[in-house]
Amino acid sequence: MKKENLYEPHSIRTYTGVYFNYLEMDPETIDIEDIAHGLSNTSRWMGQTKKFYSVAQHCCWCHDATELLPWEKLERLMHDASEAYLGDCPSPLKVLLPEYRRLEKKLSKVISDKYGYSYPYSSLTKEIDNACLETEWVEMILGNRVDHWSPGRAKAEFLKRFNNLKK
């Protein structure tokens, strides 16, 4: 068995087996399968919830929140795609980490260019993201009324929406 190089400088090995380099951010090393896999295994609110709730499920909520044109729905679905490579950094911590914010903006632009949606995100995407955040908090944390998806289901739902939009 070939030994993996787990120490590639400035890089992570992704689910599909490629190395994503944080300094280069080569679009060829970005894959929707890695995005869906990473987001489905990344918990919202740093995992400080009663049950697991993934970033992928949140992105699906944003996608489903309103009836929009396909390119707008794609922007909503993909608005946290950079977190598949950077992790979900909570906003209160993010403001203390200017380098993280710089990397997030750069990567968000690379991903949006690759998949064909707008970045910076529209004000409507930001409004929907905030509305979903508040609804999720009330329904999930306070009321525990959200259907919590497994990582496998979250990945499948994310990819289903993506593939429907990219037809």
C-alpha positions as CSV (number, residue, x, y, z in Angstrom):
1,M,0.0,0.0,0.0
2,K,1.3,3.4,-1.0
3,K,2.0,5.7,2.0
4,E,0.0,9.0,1.9
5,N,1.9,12.2,2.1
6,L,0.0,13.8,5.0
7,Y,2.5,16.7,5.3
8,E,2.1,18.5,2.0
9,P,3.1,22.1,2.8
10,H,0.1,24.4,3.3
11,S,-2.3,21.7,2.1
12,I,-5.0,19.3,3.2
13,R,-5.9,16.0,1.6
14,T,-9.5,16.0,0.6
15,Y,-12.1,13.3,0.5
16,T,-11.5,12.7,-3.2
17,G,-7.8,12.3,-2.6
18,V,-6.4,15.6,-4.0
19,Y,-4.3,18.1,-2.1
20,F,-5.9,21.5,-1.7
21,N,-3.2,24.1,-1.1
22,Y,-4.3,27.2,0.9
23,L,-1.7,29.4,-0.7
24,E,-2.4,28.4,-4.3
25,M,-6.2,27.8,-4.1
26,D,-6.1,26.1,-7.5
27,P,-9.7,25.7,-8.9
28,E,-8.6,22.3,-10.3
29,T,-8.2,21.0,-6.7
30,I,-11.8,22.1,-5.7
31,D,-14.5,19.5,-6.2
32,I,-18.2,19.6,-5.5
33,E,-17.9,16.1,-3.9
34,D,-15.3,17.4,-1.5
35,I,-17.5,20.4,-0.7
36,A,-20.6,18.3,-0.1
37,H,-18.6,15.8,2.0
38,G,-16.8,18.5,4.1
39,L,-19.9,20.5,4.7
40,S,-22.0,17.5,5.7
41,N,-19.4,16.6,8.3
42,T,-19.0,20.1,9.7
43,S,-21.3,21.1,12.5
44,R,-22.9,24.5,12.9
45,W,-22.2,26.5,16.0
46,M,-18.9,24.7,16.6
47,G,-21.0,21.6,17.6
48,Q,-22.6,23.4,20.6
49,T,-26.0,21.9,19.8
50,K,-28.1,19.2,21.4
51,K,-27.9,17.1,18.2
52,F,-25.6,17.2,15.2
53,Y,-26.6,19.9,12.7
54,S,-24.4,20.3,9.6
55,V,-23.4,23.3,7.5
56,A,-24.6,21.3,4.5
57,Q,-28.1,21.1,6.0
58,H,-28.0,24.8,6.7
59,C,-27.0,25.5,3.1
60,C,-29.9,23.4,1.9
61,W,-32.3,25.4,4.1
62,C,-31.0,28.6,2.5
63,H,-31.5,27.1,-0.9
64,D,-35.0,26.1,-0.1
65,A,-36.0,29.3,1.8
66,T,-37.5,31.2,-1.1
67,E,-38.5,30.7,-4.7
68,L,-35.7,32.2,-6.8
69,L,-34.1,31.9,-10.1
70,P,-31.7,29.0,-10.5
71,W,-28.5,31.1,-10.3
72,E,-29.8,32.7,-7.1
73,K,-30.6,29.3,-5.6
74,L,-27.0,28.2,-6.4
75,E,-25.6,31.2,-4.7
76,R,-27.7,30.4,-1.6
77,L,-26.7,26.7,-1.6
78,M,-23.0,27.5,-2.1
79,H,-22.7,30.5,0.2
80,D,-20.7,28.5,2.9
81,A,-18.7,26.3,0.4
82,S,-15.4,27.7,1.6
83,E,-16.0,26.1,5.0
84,A,-15.5,22.7,3.4
85,Y,-11.8,23.7,3.2
86,L,-11.5,26.2,6.0
87,G,-13.9,24.9,8.6
88,D,-16.9,26.7,10.1
89,C,-15.5,29.6,12.1
90,P,-18.2,31.3,14.2
91,S,-18.7,35.0,13.4
92,P,-17.7,36.2,16.9
93,L,-14.3,34.4,16.5
94,K,-14.0,35.3,12.8
95,V,-13.9,39.0,13.5
96,L,-10.8,38.4,15.6
97,L,-9.0,36.5,12.8
98,P,-8.4,38.8,9.9
99,E,-6.2,36.3,8.1
100,Y,-9.1,33.7,8.2
101,R,-11.4,36.4,6.7
102,R,-8.9,37.1,3.9
103,L,-8.6,33.4,3.1
104,E,-12.4,33.0,3.2
105,K,-13.0,35.8,0.8
106,K,-10.3,34.6,-1.6
107,L,-11.5,31.1,-1.6
108,S,-15.2,32.1,-1.9
109,K,-14.3,34.0,-5.1
110,V,-12.4,31.0,-6.5
111,I,-15.3,28.7,-5.8
112,S,-17.9,31.1,-7.2
113,D,-15.9,31.6,-10.4
114,K,-15.5,27.8,-10.8
115,Y,-19.2,27.0,-10.3
116,G,-20.8,30.1,-11.9
117,Y,-22.5,32.2,-9.2
118,S,-21.9,35.7,-7.8
119,Y,-19.4,36.7,-5.1
120,P,-19.5,38.9,-3.1
121,Y,-22.9,37.5,-2.2
122,S,-26.1,39.5,-2.8
123,S,-27.8,41.3,0.0
124,L,-30.7,38.9,-0.4
125,T,-28.4,35.9,0.2
126,K,-27.1,37.6,3.4
127,E,-30.7,38.3,4.5
128,I,-31.7,34.7,3.9
129,D,-28.6,33.4,5.6
130,N,-29.5,35.5,8.7
131,A,-33.1,34.6,8.6
132,C,-32.2,30.9,8.4
133,L,-29.8,31.3,11.3
134,E,-32.5,32.8,13.5
135,T,-35.1,30.2,12.5
136,E,-32.6,27.4,13.0
137,W,-31.7,28.7,16.5
138,V,-35.4,29.0,17.6
139,E,-36.5,25.8,16.0
140,M,-33.5,23.6,16.7
141,I,-31.8,24.9,19.8
142,L,-34.8,26.3,21.7
143,G,-37.7,24.2,20.4
144,N,-35.8,21.1,19.1
145,R,-38.3,20.9,16.2
146,V,-35.8,20.5,13.3
147,D,-35.3,17.2,11.5
148,H,-31.6,16.6,12.1
149,W,-30.0,15.0,9.0
150,S,-27.2,12.5,9.3
151,P,-24.0,13.5,7.4
152,G,-24.9,11.0,4.7
153,R,-28.3,12.5,4.1
154,A,-27.0,16.0,4.3
155,K,-24.4,15.2,1.6
156,A,-27.0,13.5,-0.6
157,E,-29.4,16.4,-0.2
158,F,-26.7,19.0,-1.0
159,L,-25.5,17.2,-4.1
160,K,-29.1,16.6,-5.3
161,R,-29.8,20.3,-5.1
162,F,-26.5,21.2,-6.8
163,N,-27.0,18.7,-9.6
164,N,-30.6,19.9,-10.2
165,L,-29.3,23.5,-10.6
166,K,-26.4,22.6,-12.8
167,K,-28.5,20.6,-15.4
